């Protein structure tokens, strides 16, 4: 365990580093970072539902048609309403993020806007198409042939995936820049298609795509787990739990392998990030796997070291050393403790969730129904928030681990920020109020919908729905 003295020294050291760096950093850097973290951290949860929810709805709707299952059809219709609410809120936060890229980081967009324009353009187009088909599906109940109606989910699902991929392609480019040439500081020979279709973008998107199914599946299943804890153990709640839980289970078991593949070559692409993740202060052969711990005065404190596993997991070798921090100039190192703890939080929760679903399906195969066990329902209800924490921790790890670069090896983050100090602090305050209001509004609306459904309302009215001919 870490002592209070060690933790105090770590906090003091971090504060002194920040204070030492402040005079050389633009005054607008801190509020810009805080604003981007708030907006991205809030929007990414809704983006996960946009990626994964349509596929889950499609499976439920298809089950209802093929089996003439009224419960499944009812769930699909209700989930479509929930999806519309989340999409509307996500549209607001997504629009804010689009403006923030230019407002907060004019140095980046001013110089590399031509390089990044194509992915952002396709993301906007995908967003509008997704909205169109969501509307067709939402208002198509009872107005279209059943088989044609269910197929309207396909374009909605595809456009959601395409939009997310385009955004991930930009982030992948920031980690592994490509598609241009710098001549005397000027961007020339631009190939935006290379940005959109570089190999790292596919791998990073795969990691995020699987994570989206984990977050969405566990969250939806958790809602029905809470209902069952309150005594609602009917077919509606069991089916509402099992279908998204199947998606989440497949994603949870797949994610460790996808993440491991994504990490291939990180020692060459971003050695400083890997060194921070593994908390490797010096070169060791073989390198241990460090669980927990923090770096204080250049020494690792409070970690549990497992010999050999660091080299095996990070380097796919029994003795190859992990890149160490003492080989990297201090000015090129990321905030080590934050990156390390965020990475281990992501991996730890992901491993826990994967083990949990394996245990559930193993017990189910043996004939044990864990849905009758209150301890399991409590664990299932907690899985959703845990998946959210894991996803947020993963983004903190990848973004903080890339620092001090906004475009790795080419442009430092302070060089990209605008000098609007006072305005940015006001913007951060206003955004906090807006996001808080949207969160409260979403909870109120969704809880109201749930209460009306439980009270027996079969179909809640959709805003601006066309009149049904009588």
C-alpha positions, 0 to 999 in steps of 0.5 A: 500500500502507498503511504500518505507521505508517498502520496503527498510527495507525488502530489507536491512533485506534480504541482511543482512540475506544473508550476515550473511549466506555467511560465512557458505555456500559453495562458489558454492551454489549461482552459482549452484542455479542460474544455476539450476533456469535458466535451469529449468525455461527455459526448463519447458515451452518447457516441457509443450508443450511436454505434452499438444501439442500432444493432441491438435494436435490429436483433430485438426487432428481427426476433419479434418479426420471426417469432411473432414475439410481442415482447421483443417488438415492444422492446424494440419500439421502446428502445427506438424512442430511447435512441432518439432521445440520446441521438438528439442530445448527442447532436448538441454535444457533437456540434459543440465538439466540431466548433471546439476543434477550430476555436480551441486549437486554431494552430492545429486546424489552421495548419492541418485543416486540409489534411483533416477536412475529408474525415470531418466532412464524411462524419458530418454527412454520416450524421445527417444520414443517420438522423434521416433513417432514425426518423424513418424507423422511428415513425415507421411503426404501423406505417410500413411493411414489417420486413421493410421497416426493420431494414431501415435500421441497417442504414442507421447502423452503418452511418453511425459506424461510419461517423465514428470511424471518421472521428477515430481516423482523425485521432489515429492521425494525431497518434500516427501522422500521415498523408502530407509532407512538411517543406520548410514548415509548410504542409504540402503534398496532401493525401487526405485518403491516407488519413482516412484509410491508414492501418492504425485508424482501423485498429484504433476504431476496432478497439473503440467499436468493441468498447462501444458494445461493452458500454451500451450492452452492459448499460442497457442490461443493467437497467433491466437488472435493476428492474429485476432486483425490484421484483419485475421478473417477467419475460419483458425484463429477462429478454431486455437483459439477455439480448444486450448482455449477449452483445456485451459478453462477446465484446468483453471477451474480444476486447483484450485481444483487440487491445493487445493487437492495437498495442503492437508496435507502440514501442516504435510509434510512441515509446514514451506512452508505452513507458508511462503505461508500464511505469518503466523508469529504467530499462529492465530485461526482462521487464516486470508487469507493474500493477498499481504504483506511482512515480515519485522522485524518479522512483516507483513506489507502491507497485506490485511487480510480476516478473517477465510479464511486462516483456511478454505482454508489452513486447511479445518477448520473454526478455525484450525490455520495455522502453524506459523513461530514462531514455526519453528527454524530460520535456517529451515525457507525458504525465506519467502517473496519470497515464499509467493509472488510467491505462491500468484502470481500463485494463483492470475493469476490462479483465474483470468484466470479461471474467464475469461474463465467462463465468455467467455463461459457464454457469448458464451452460451448467443449468444455473440461472444466475438471474435468480441471484440478487448478488449477480443482478447487483453485479450486472447493474454495476457493470454498466458504470464500470464499462463507462469508467473503463472507456473514459480511462482508456481515452485519458490514457491514449490522450494524456499518453500522447502529450506533450504532442497534439500531433505526435512528433510534429506539433506540440499541444501548446503550439496549437492552442489559441490565446483566448484565456478569459473567453475560454474560462467563460466558455468552460463555465457555460459548457459545464452548465449546459452539459449538466442541464442536458444530463439532468434533462435526459435522466428526467425524460427517460425516467418519465418514459419508463414510468409511463411504460410501466403504467401501461402506455403501449406507445408514447407519442413521437414529436412531429409524428405524421398523423395516422389515417383513420 
